[in-house]
Amino acid sequence: MIRRAGALFADLGVQVEVETRRGSTSGSRKFGYEIAPIRSARDGSIGSCSTTICIGIAADGQVYAPYGLQAMLAGVLRPNPTDPRLDKMRAKAEDYRARWPWLRVESA
C-alpha cells in the first residue's frame, strides 16, 4: 500500500507519507490498553496519538478527518486527548520536527 501510494503521488513534487494500520487486536498487548479493531478507514482515522494526523482515506477516496484538516494545513501538531500515549506523541513530534522544522507542536 505504501509503495502504491508513493507511485500514485510521485508527480506532485511533494513528500507524501502513508502509514497503514491493520485491524488487529495486537495493540492491546503491545500498548497495554484496549484498542478497538479497525474495520474501516473511518475507524482507523481516530486512533493516532495526534489529532492532526487522525486522517483516513477509504479505497473509494472518501476522506475521514474527525478533527478536521486545519491543523495539518497550518503545520500544527496537536496531541489527541483520547490517547494515553503521551510518550508516543513526544516521539512523533520529535521525529516530525526533525523532518519539518517549521512544524509547531502544541503540548497536552
MDTraj code that builds the backbone (N, CA, C; nanometers):
import mdtraj as md
import numpy as np

residues = "MET ILE ARG ARG ALA GLY ALA LEU PHE ALA ASP LEU GLY VAL GLN VAL GLU VAL GLU THR ARG ARG GLY SER THR SER GLY SER ARG LYS PHE GLY TYR GLU ILE ALA PRO ILE ARG SER ALA ARG ASP GLY SER ILE GLY SER CYS SER THR THR ILE CYS ILE GLY ILE ALA ALA ASP GLY GLN VAL TYR ALA PRO TYR GLY LEU GLN ALA MET LEU ALA GLY VAL LEU ARG PRO ASN PRO THR ASP PRO ARG LEU ASP LYS MET ARG ALA LYS ALA GLU ASP TYR ARG ALA ARG TRP PRO TRP LEU ARG VAL GLU SER ALA".split()
xyz = np.array([
    [0.0831, -0.1191, 0.0000],
    [0.0000, 0.0000, 0.0000],
    [0.0878, 0.1258, 0.0000],
    [0.1940, 0.1248, 0.0802],
    [0.2820, 0.2412, 0.0878],
    [0.3514, 0.2649, -0.0458],
    [0.3996, 0.1576, -0.1094],
    [0.4636, 0.1726, -0.2412],
    [0.3641, 0.2203, -0.3463],
    [0.2422, 0.1661, -0.3424],
    [0.1392, 0.2080, -0.4387],
    [0.1071, 0.3561, -0.4227],
    [0.0958, 0.4016, -0.2982],
    [0.0673, 0.5440, -0.2732],
    [0.1838, 0.6303, -0.3214],
    [0.3065, 0.5849, -0.2962],
    [0.4237, 0.6595, -0.3426],
    [0.4223, 0.6794, -0.4934],
    [0.3887, 0.5742, -0.5661],
    [0.3802, 0.5841, -0.7122],
    [0.2660, 0.6759, -0.7543],
    [0.1541, 0.6661, -0.6852],
    [0.0375, 0.7476, -0.7177],
    [0.0657, 0.8972, -0.7010],
    [0.1401, 0.9342, -0.5954],
    [0.1653, 1.0757, -0.5648],
    [0.2993, 1.1265, -0.6183],
    [0.3740, 1.0439, -0.6901],
    [0.5089, 1.0791, -0.7351],
    [0.5147, 1.2073, -0.8171],
    [0.4130, 1.2365, -0.8950],
    [0.4164, 1.3535, -0.9831],
    [0.3785, 1.4844, -0.9135],
    [0.3472, 1.4808, -0.7849],
    [0.3044, 1.6026, -0.7147],
    [0.4194, 1.6956, -0.6762],
    [0.5410, 1.6414, -0.6686],
    [0.6545, 1.7252, -0.6303],
    [0.6573, 1.7572, -0.4815],
    [0.5861, 1.6801, -0.4019],
    [0.5863, 1.6974, -0.2560],
    [0.6048, 1.5602, -0.1917],
    [0.6477, 1.5618, -0.0665],
    [0.6646, 1.4367, 0.0063],
    [0.5326, 1.3975, 0.0704],
    [0.4820, 1.2815, 0.0337],
    [0.3587, 1.2279, 0.0904],
    [0.3964, 1.1018, 0.1668],
    [0.3607, 1.0963, 0.2936],
    [0.3900, 0.9781, 0.3737],
    [0.2602, 0.9066, 0.4056],
    [0.2618, 0.7761, 0.3920],
    [0.1447, 0.6939, 0.4166],
    [0.1780, 0.5966, 0.5283],
    [0.0875, 0.5826, 0.6212],
    [0.1016, 0.4844, 0.7281],
    [-0.0197, 0.3950, 0.7218],
    [0.0045, 0.2670, 0.7207],
    [-0.1079, 0.1746, 0.7190],
    [-0.1338, 0.1255, 0.8602],
    [-0.2594, 0.1020, 0.8902],
    [-0.2983, 0.0487, 1.0209],
    [-0.3852, -0.0719, 0.9962],
    [-0.3529, -0.1787, 1.0615],
    [-0.4278, -0.3025, 1.0439],
    [-0.5334, -0.3162, 1.1510],
    [-0.6339, -0.3935, 1.1212],
    [-0.7467, -0.4112, 1.2116],
    [-0.7292, -0.5223, 1.3127],
    [-0.6084, -0.5390, 1.3649],
    [-0.5879, -0.6464, 1.4620],
    [-0.6073, -0.5956, 1.6043],
    [-0.6066, -0.6879, 1.6972],
    [-0.6158, -0.6506, 1.8391],
    [-0.4804, -0.6614, 1.9066],
    [-0.3727, -0.6786, 1.8294],
    [-0.2397, -0.6931, 1.8886],
    [-0.1977, -0.5675, 1.9636],
    [-0.2567, -0.4551, 1.9323],
    [-0.2231, -0.3317, 2.0023],
    [-0.2541, -0.3386, 2.1499],
    [-0.3539, -0.4172, 2.1865],
    [-0.3891, -0.4316, 2.3274],
    [-0.2714, -0.4872, 2.4057],
    [-0.2043, -0.5854, 2.3491],
    [-0.0869, -0.6423, 2.4153],
    [0.0325, -0.5482, 2.4053],
    [0.0495, -0.4862, 2.2916],
    [0.1664, -0.4019, 2.2685],
    [0.1636, -0.2756, 2.3535],
    [0.0496, -0.2090, 2.3623],
    [0.0418, -0.0808, 2.4311],
    [-0.0123, -0.0900, 2.5726],
    [-0.0715, -0.2024, 2.6088],
    [-0.1204, -0.2197, 2.7439],
    [-0.2581, -0.1615, 2.7697],
    [-0.3317, -0.1285, 2.6666],
    [-0.4688, -0.0819, 2.6820],
    [-0.5488, -0.1273, 2.5607],
    [-0.6784, -0.1276, 2.5754],
    [-0.7675, -0.1809, 2.4718],
    [-0.7678, -0.0933, 2.3466],
    [-0.7557, -0.1589, 2.2328],
    [-0.7663, -0.0920, 2.1031],
    [-0.8758, -0.1634, 2.0254],
    [-0.9761, -0.0897, 1.9857],
    [-1.0857, -0.1490, 1.9093],
    [-1.0356, -0.1940, 1.7727],
    [-1.0865, -0.3045, 1.7218],
    [-1.0471, -0.3499, 1.5875],
    [-1.0760, -0.2421, 1.4826],
    [-0.9882, -0.2295, 1.3866],
    [-1.0040, -0.1317, 1.2791],
    [-1.0665, -0.2039, 1.1602],
    [-1.1884, -0.1659, 1.1285],
    [-1.2610, -0.2318, 1.0205],
    [-1.2802, -0.1418, 0.8987],
    [-1.2455, -0.0140, 0.9125],
    [-1.2672, 0.0791, 0.8018],
    [-1.1722, 0.1970, 0.8142],
    [-1.1640, 0.2772, 0.7093],
    [-1.0816, 0.3987, 0.7137],
    [-1.1332, 0.4941, 0.8207],
    [-1.2644, 0.4941, 0.8418],
    [-1.3223, 0.5785, 0.9461],
    [-1.2717, 0.5338, 1.0838],
    [-1.2727, 0.4030, 1.1102],
    [-1.2209, 0.3507, 1.2368],
    [-1.0738, 0.3881, 1.2549],
    [-0.9959, 0.3723, 1.1496],
    [-0.8526, 0.3997, 1.1567],
    [-0.8183, 0.5457, 1.1701],
    [-0.9115, 0.6336, 1.1377],
    [-0.8814, 0.7772, 1.1393],
    [-0.8864, 0.8369, 1.2790],
    [-0.9278, 0.7623, 1.3792],
    [-0.9423, 0.8225, 1.5122],
    [-0.8359, 0.7812, 1.6120],
    [-0.7499, 0.6861, 1.5783],
    [-0.6623, 0.6294, 1.6790],
    [-0.5209, 0.6819, 1.6878],
    [-0.4843, 0.7832, 1.6163],
    [-0.3472, 0.8334, 1.6226],
    [-0.3240, 0.9144, 1.7486],
    [-0.1973, 0.9229, 1.7878],
    [-0.1634, 0.9957, 1.9098],
    [-0.1765, 1.1471, 1.8918],
    [-0.1907, 1.1928, 1.7695],
    [-0.2094, 1.3351, 1.7409],
    [-0.3370, 1.3549, 1.6596],
    [-0.4187, 1.4498, 1.6995],
    [-0.5410, 1.4777, 1.6238],
    [-0.5084, 1.5270, 1.4832],
    [-0.3918, 1.5870, 1.4663],
    [-0.3517, 1.6409, 1.3368],
    [-0.3398, 1.5317, 1.2317],
    [-0.2988, 1.4133, 1.2731],
    [-0.2792, 1.3054, 1.1766],
    [-0.3894, 1.2000, 1.1834],
    [-0.4990, 1.2328, 1.2480],
    [-0.6157, 1.1436, 1.2500],
    [-0.6910, 1.1622, 1.1192],
    [-0.6377, 1.1008, 1.0148],
    [-0.6949, 1.1136, 0.8811],
    [-0.6967, 0.9753, 0.8180],
    [-0.8078, 0.9370, 0.7631],
    [-0.8195, 0.8101, 0.6933],
    [-0.8745, 0.8332, 0.5546],
    [-0.8266, 0.7548, 0.4598],
    [-0.8762, 0.7631, 0.3232],
    [-0.9197, 0.6233, 0.2813],
    [-1.0456, 0.6077, 0.2512],
    [-1.1006, 0.4787, 0.2103],
    [-1.0609, 0.4477, 0.0665],
    [-1.0751, 0.3229, 0.0292],
    [-1.0407, 0.2801, -0.1067],
    [-1.1183, 0.3560, -0.2130],
    [-1.2388, 0.4033, -0.1787],
    [-1.3189, 0.4784, -0.2760],
    [-1.2847, 0.6272, -0.2793],
    [-1.1836, 0.6679, -0.1998],
    [-1.1400, 0.8072, -0.1978],
    [-1.2043, 0.8930, -0.0911],
    [-1.2992, 0.8388, -0.0171],
    [-1.3654, 0.9140, 0.0912],
    [-1.2632, 0.9469, 0.2000],
    [-1.2560, 1.0747, 0.2383],
    [-1.1627, 1.1196, 0.3412],
    [-1.2360, 1.1333, 0.4741],
    [-1.1753, 1.0792, 0.5792],
    [-1.2286, 1.0911, 0.7149],
    [-1.1264, 1.1680, 0.7980],
    [-1.1661, 1.2788, 0.8521],
    [-1.0792, 1.3616, 0.9358],
    [-1.1633, 1.4122, 1.0522],
    [-1.1791, 1.3319, 1.1575],
    [-1.2703, 1.3673, 1.2664],
    [-1.2333, 1.4968, 1.3386],
    [-1.1082, 1.5368, 1.3310],
    [-1.0659, 1.6618, 1.3956],
    [-1.0422, 1.7724, 1.2927],
    [-1.0781, 1.7464, 1.1690],
    [-1.0601, 1.8442, 1.0628],
    [-0.9201, 1.8397, 1.0038],
    [-0.8977, 1.9232, 0.9047],
    [-0.7690, 1.9301, 0.8357],
    [-0.6949, 2.0608, 0.8625],
    [-0.7565, 2.1512, 0.9380],
    [-0.6991, 2.2837, 0.9583],
    [-0.5609, 2.2788, 1.0240],
    [-0.5449, 2.1988, 1.1294],
    [-0.4160, 2.1923, 1.1988],
    [-0.3072, 2.1384, 1.1062],
    [-0.3399, 2.0370, 1.0271],
    [-0.2423, 1.9826, 0.9343],
    [-0.2002, 2.0879, 0.8325],
    [-0.2979, 2.1583, 0.7774],
    [-0.2671, 2.2608, 0.6776],
    [-0.1893, 2.3778, 0.7364],
    [-0.2072, 2.4039, 0.8665],
    [-0.1369, 2.5132, 0.9340],
    [-0.0019, 2.4687, 0.9910],
    [0.0287, 2.3394, 0.9826],
    [0.1558, 2.2906, 1.0353],
    [0.1591, 2.2853, 1.1872],
    [0.0472, 2.2485, 1.2484],
    [0.0376, 2.2401, 1.3938],
    [0.0106, 2.0954, 1.4334],
    [0.0950, 2.0406, 1.5195],
    [0.0763, 1.9047, 1.5679],
    [0.0154, 1.9115, 1.7076],
    [-0.1032, 1.8524, 1.7216],
    [-0.1759, 1.8567, 1.8492],
    [-0.1917, 1.7158, 1.9055],
    [-0.1753, 1.6994, 2.0375],
    [-0.1978, 1.5672, 2.0966],
    [-0.3454, 1.5301, 2.0939],
    [-0.3717, 1.4022, 2.0855],
    [-0.5081, 1.3510, 2.0882],
    [-0.5463, 1.3289, 2.2348],
    [-0.6430, 1.4024, 2.2871],
    [-0.6781, 1.3903, 2.4287],
    [-0.7350, 1.2534, 2.4655],
    [-0.7756, 1.1738, 2.3667],
    [-0.8290, 1.0405, 2.3954],
    [-0.7207, 0.9331, 2.3935],
    [-0.5973, 0.9698, 2.3646],
    [-0.4877, 0.8738, 2.3546],
    [-0.3931, 0.8903, 2.4740],
    [-0.3786, 0.7874, 2.5550],
    [-0.2947, 0.7989, 2.6745],
    [-0.1440, 0.7913, 2.6483],
    [-0.1036, 0.7738, 2.5227],
    [0.0391, 0.7547, 2.4925],
    [0.1119, 0.8869, 2.4713],
    [0.1292, 0.9668, 2.5758],
    [0.1996, 1.0940, 2.5616],
    [0.3436, 1.0731, 2.5177],
    [0.4066, 0.9635, 2.5588],
    [0.5427, 0.9346, 2.5156],
    [0.5477, 0.9123, 2.3643],
    [0.4455, 0.8483, 2.3101],
    [0.4364, 0.8279, 2.1650],
    [0.4201, 0.9620, 2.0935],
    [0.3380, 1.0506, 2.1486],
    [0.3181, 1.1831, 2.0903],
    [0.4498, 1.2608, 2.0908],
    [0.5218, 1.2569, 2.2020],
    [0.6506, 1.3286, 2.2099],
    [0.7499, 1.2740, 2.1067],
    [0.7560, 1.1432, 2.0933],
    [0.8472, 1.0820, 1.9959],
    [0.8086, 1.1199, 1.8536],
    [0.6789, 1.1153, 1.8237],
    [0.6314, 1.1561, 1.6898],
    [0.6671, 1.3023, 1.6631],
    [0.6426, 1.3873, 1.7619],
    [0.6695, 1.5301, 1.7450],
    [0.8178, 1.5539, 1.7179],
    [0.9036, 1.4848, 1.7904],
    [1.0478, 1.4988, 1.7707],
    [1.0878, 1.4522, 1.6309],
    [1.0341, 1.3384, 1.5891],
    [1.0623, 1.2849, 1.4569],
    [1.0130, 1.3795, 1.3471],
    [0.8918, 1.4271, 1.3593],
    [0.8358, 1.5181, 1.2592],
    [0.9117, 1.6496, 1.2532],
    [0.9482, 1.7038, 1.3690],
    [1.0215, 1.8317, 1.3703],
    [1.1596, 1.8182, 1.3063],
    [1.2200, 1.7001, 1.3162],
    [1.3495, 1.6777, 1.2512],
    [1.3351, 1.6867, 1.0995],
    [1.2213, 1.6418, 1.0482],
    [1.1972, 1.6470, 0.9035],
    [1.1375, 1.7783, 0.8576],
    [1.0516, 1.8360, 0.9417],
    [0.9810, 1.9588, 0.9074],
    [0.9998, 2.0603, 1.0201],
    [1.1124, 2.1318, 1.0227],
    [1.1436, 2.2222, 1.1341],
    [1.0407, 2.3343, 1.1544],
    [0.9629, 2.3648, 1.0543],
    [0.8619, 2.4704, 1.0651],
    [0.7377, 2.4246, 1.1403],
    [0.7278, 2.2938, 1.1675],
    [0.6123, 2.2396, 1.2356],
    [0.6045, 2.2935, 1.3795],
    [0.4863, 2.3367, 1.4182],
    [0.4641, 2.3857, 1.5545],
    [0.3956, 2.2752, 1.6335],
    [0.4492, 2.2460, 1.7521],
    [0.3962, 2.1378, 1.8345],
    [0.3277, 2.1965, 1.9566],
    [0.2030, 2.1591, 1.9760],
    [0.1305, 2.2020, 2.0957],
    [0.1395, 2.0927, 2.1998],
    [0.1496, 2.1308, 2.3253],
    [0.1607, 2.0314, 2.4326],
    [0.0228, 1.9906, 2.4813],
    [0.0223, 1.8800, 2.5525],
    [-0.1040, 1.8265, 2.6062],
    [-0.1555, 1.9117, 2.7205],
])
top = md.Topology()
chain = top.add_chain()
for i, resn in enumerate(residues, 1):
    res = top.add_residue(resn, chain, resSeq=i)
    for name in ("N", "CA", "C"):
        top.add_atom(name, md.element.get_by_symbol(name[0]), res)
traj = md.Trajectory(xyz[None], top)
